[in-house]
Amino acid sequence: MGIAFELTDEQRQMLDSLSRVRRTVIGPNAQRWQDGSFPYPNMEKLAEIGILGMAVPEDYGGSGASVLDTALALEEISKGCYVTGMAALGEVGVQTRIITAFAPESLKRKWLPRVAAGDCILSICMTEPDAGTDLPNMRTNAEVRDGSVLLNGAKTLISRAAEAHLFVVFTRIDGVPGSKGIGCVLVEGGTPGLAAEPNYHTMGGEYLSDLRFDNVEVPIENMLLRGDSLKRLMNAFNVQRCLNPAICLGLAESSLEESVSYARDRKAFGGPVADFQGMRWKLADMYVQIEACRSILYRAAATANPFPDPTLAAAAKIFVNEATIRICSDGVQVHGGYGFTNEFAVARNYRGVRYGSLGGGTTETLRNLVGRALVERLDIETGLLAFGTETPRAR
């Protein structure tokens, strides 16, 4: 069975526009955002060319782009700057798609046009000090009252919290224990009782924050999903398991391109180091791994309807996260001592790509998911060809 993948004319046009922005705006200023400041100028440019509205349906001012198109866009953005890729992820990722899929019409009309215009920064809040991957044991609780919801608890390692206008909060509802108690609430920035402290400056450059909810009261319509909704929320979260590796893939591609350029120009022992067989083999291995990453990631993203197949998304995230760490490490090695300095993109790429296997579900956790699916659902007679969703077609 053969599977062909080709970009459509529309996808090529989008990537051509993004490539120009990456080369002229995003890439040249990437070092600027390593201090933890938010890349507002880059986000304004991305909003201007329609990228921040990719997860927003056309009825609300966006383009309603597919998960595959969104992955392609994040891949290209991240080739220029990890911090900007992460900032854009907040607008085109799971939080916007949760609002689109589960919010009442009034909230869609209020927030989605602002997201598309670049006027609303979103933050998703899942991880807690004692419940990261272990979501069924989260302690943050939303008490449902007449006409309102009262939220109490704490979150940690939250992206974009200092800048966010709206928080998408995974929370327990009315103290119901276990996974059956999990739901989702929207909290507007500046609501009394909400406090964000950017306590953690990451090796990738951006800040992560601790959040506290102290009797935070929001309207009942802000409760998007009540208890026993963890499966629905995690189905939506599979989008993140395609977009997270897209960022990593962009960083790996940048490292390969930078390494080829460096190997051509760098002279040693009377000629360019690109003439050495050992160097060419290293570059070849980087390229082969990138093409393998593209294949599994694009295939997983193309299954989205509206969310990707969970097993294939998990498999793609495992493979891409781990392969791109190796690729970016090799990029540093190709550059020698220069690769260890902040002035070279390969150093930034190596620091940024390390995020991938930690955020959006650790690769260890996802191996459990894939292994369980194989043990419980694989039909030995029909084999892998019949496992999971049908083989997706390029979109």
VONULO-933692 format. One record per residue (C-alpha): residue in one letter; x, y, z. Coordinates in steps of 0.02 Angstrom, whole numbers, plus 32768, in hexadecimal, padded with zeros to 4 digits. Layout:
AXYZ;...
//
This chain:
M800080008000;G804680AA7FD1;I8021814E8029;A804781EE7FCB;F80508297801E;E805883397FBE;L803683EB7FF8;T7FA284417FA8;D7FB784E67F4D;E7F64853E7FE0;Q7FDB84EE805C;R807285207FF4;Q803385D47FE8;M801C85DA80A5;L80CA859580C4;D8117860D8046;S80C986A180A2;L80FF865C814A;S81AF863A810B;R81C386F080DA;V818887278186;R81FC86A981D9;R829486E28176;T8275879D8184;V821F87B5822C;I821F871C829E;G82CA86CD8284;P833887698289;N82F1879A8334;A82E886ED8385;Q837187128404;R830D87A78443;W828987388495;Q830086CB84FA;D82EA873B8592;G8235870385A9;S81DF8798855B;F8149877384ED;P81608785842E;Y80D087FE8412;P81178845836D;N812287968323;M8071876D835D;E8030880C830C;K807E87D98267;L803787298273;A7F8A876F8296;E7F9D87E38201;I7FB787518189;G7F2C86E981D7;I7F9286678235;L7F49868782E2;G7E9A866582A0;M7EC185B7825F;A7E61855F82EA;V7DD185DC82E2;P7D3F85B0826F;E7D19862681DF;D7C76865F8231;Y7CDE86AE82BC;G7D6387018252;G7DE08674823D;S7E0B85F981B3;G7DD485578206;A7E75850381CD;S7E95844B81E4;V7F088406826A;L7F8183D581DF;D7F868487819B;T7FA284C7824C;A8030844D8268;L8082848681C6;A8075853C81FE;L80C0851D82AA;E814C84B8825C;E817B854C81EE;I816A85CE8279;S81D7856782EE;K8263855B826F;G827C86128296;C8258861B8350;Y8224859E83D5;V81D986248446;T816C866683BA;G813585B6838D;M80FF859A8440;A80A486418445;A8046861783A4;L801C856A83E7;G7FB285BE846C;E7F40860883E8;V7F37857C8367;G7F3C84E983E0;V7ECA84898453;Q7E85851B84B8;T7E3885708420;R7DF584CA83E2;I7DA784A4848C;I7D4C854B8486;T7D15852983D3;A7CD7847983FB;F7C88849184A6;A7C63854984CF;P7BB5859584C1;E7B978609842E;S7BA386A68499;L7C55867D84CF;K7C89864C841F;R7C4E86F583E0;K7CA7874E846D;W7D5286FB8464;L7D7386A583BE;P7D7987438351;R7DF6878D83CB;V7E6386F283C0;A7E6486FB8302;A7E9087B58308;G7F1F87998382;D7EC687FB840A;C7EB0876A8483;I7F3A86FF84CD;L7EFD8656850C;S7F4785E78592;I7F1B853285B8;C7F2684FD866E;M7F3B84448694;T7FD7841D86F8;E7FD1842987B6;P805C84178837;D802183668862;A7FC6833A87C0;G801D834F871B;T7FFD82B786AF;D7F8E8272873A;L7EF882DC8708;P7E7382748765;N7EC582A98808;M7EC5836487EB;R7E8C83CB8880;T7E51846E8832;N7D95846E884B;A7D0384CD8802;E7C6A84DA8870;V7BCA84F5880D;R7B5485758859;D7AB685C8881C;G7AED8623877F;S7BA8861C87A4;V7C4085AE87C3;L7CBB85C68852;L7D6C858B8829;N7DF4856288A7;G7E9D85108891;A7F4985228843;K7F9F84FD879D;T805884FC8773;L80CC850486DC;I804985658679;S807A85B685D4;R8049866A85A6;A7FF58686864F;A803F87348668;E7FFB876D85BE;A7F58870A85B3;H7EAF875B859E;L7E5386B685B4;F7E7E86148610;V7E39856985DE;V7E3C850D8684;F7E2D8451869C;T7DDD843A8747;R7D7D83C687B8;I7CC383ED87C2;D7C6A83EE886B;G7CEF838188BA;V7CC082E3885A;P7D588270886A;G7DBC821F87DF;S7DAD82368724;K7CEF8244872E;G7D0182EC8787;I7D6883468702;G7D2183D4869B;C7D59847A864F;V7D3B8531867C;L7D6A85D58628;V7DB4865D8697;E7DD1870C8656;G7E7587608681;G7E6487E0870C;T7DD687848763;P7DE087A4881F;G7E3987178879;L7EA386E387E3;A7F5E86FB87F9;A7FEC86CC8782;E80A486CB87B0;P812586AC8725;N819C864A8794;Y81F585D98718;H82678617868C;T827C85818618;M8317854A85BB;G82B3856C851C;G82A086248548;E81EB863D857B;Y81A2864B862B;L812E85CF867E;S80BF8604870E;D806B85CC87AC;L7FB085F487B2;R7F3F86048849;F7E8186058849;D7E3F864B88EC;N7D80864D88E8;V7D83867F8830;E7CCE869687FA;V7C9A86878743;P7BEF867B86EE;I7BA385CE86DC;E7BAF85DD861E;N7C6D85DB8631;M7C6485248662;L7C8184D385B9;L7C7B842085F4;R7C3C83DB8698;G7C7B833F86F0;D7C9C82998697;S7CE482F88603;L7D9B82C5860F;K7D9082568575;R7D4582E2850D;L7DC9835C854A;M7E5682E38527;N7E1282C28478;A7E25837C8459;F7ED1837784A9;N7F0C83008421;V7F1A839C83B5;Q7FA883D38427;R7FFC832B840C;C800E83588355;L803A8410836A;N80BD83F783F2;P812883888380;A810C840282F0;I816C84848354;C81F584048376;L81FD83D782BE;G8215848C828D;L82A6849C8307;A82F583FE82C0;E82E5843F820E;S833784E18241;S83C684808290;L83E1841A81F1;E83DF84B2817F;E8454851281F2;S84C7847A81FA;V84D08464813D;S84FA851D8128;Y857E851681B1;A85CD8476816D;R85DD84C580C1;D863285628104;R869B851E8192;K874D84F3815D;A87BC847081B1;F8852840D8176;G8858846B80D3;G87A28462809E;P86EB847280D3;V86B583FA815B;A862383CB80EB;D86A183668085;F86BF82EE8116;Q865F824B810A;G8638824C81C4;M85E982F881B5;R858282C7811D;W8542822C8176;K850D8294820C;L84AF830E819B;A8460827C813E;D8423822D81E0;M83D782D38215;Y837A82E08170;V833B822C8174;Q82F582448222;I829F82E681EF;E82488291815D;A8210820381CF;C81CC8285824A;R816C82DB81BF;S811C823B8186;I80D68203822E;L80A782B38266;Y804C82E481C6;R7FF0823F81C4;A7FB782558278;A7F808309825B;A7F1E82D781BF;T7EAF82618226;A7E5F82F48283;N7DA182F88274;P7D9E836B82D3;F7E2283218347;P7EB082A98318;D7EB081EF8336;P7EF381DD83E8;T7F65814883CA;L7FB6818F832D;A7FC7823C837B;A801D81EE8412;A8090818883A3;A80BD8222833D;K80E3828783D8;I815281FF8421;F81B681E98382;V81C882A08351;N81EF82DD8401;E827C82618417;A82C282678366;T82CB83258364;I832F83288405;R83B182BD83AD;I83AD83298311;C83C283CC8370;S844D838083D8;D84A6834F8337;G8490840182F9;V84F1843F8390;Q857783BC8371;V858C83F082BB;H85AF84A282F2;G8633846D836F;G865684EC83F7;Y85ED8570839F;G8555850083B4;F856485178470;T855185D48465;N84B086368470;E84D6869483CF;F84B585FC8362;A840585BF833A;V843385088359;A844C852E8412;R83A0857D8420;N835484EC83BE;Y83A3846C8433;R836184C384CD;G82B384DA8483;V829C842B843F;R82B683E184EC;Y820A8421851A;G81B183AD84A1;S81BA830784FE;L8180835C85A0;G80ED83C88569;G80478385852A;G805F82DA8579;T810A8290859D;T814C820F8524;E814B818E85B1;T809181AA85CF;L806B81A28515;R80C780FD8505;N804D80B98585;L7FBC80FA851B;V7FFE80AC847A;G802A800884CF;R7F7E7FFA851F;A7F2A801B8478;L7F907F938424;V7F6D7F1284AC;E7EB37F3984B5;R7E867F5E83FF;L7F017F148384;D7EB07E89831D;I7F3D7E0D82FD;E7EE67DC68263;T7ED17E6B8208;G7F6E7EBA8251;L7FA57F6E8253;L7F4E7F9A81B0;A7EA77F8C8209;F7EE07FDA82AD;G7E95808182E2;T7E5480F88260;E7E5880DF81A5;T7EF58117814D;P7EDE81D38137;R7EE882298091;A7F4F82C68078;R7EEB8366808E;
//
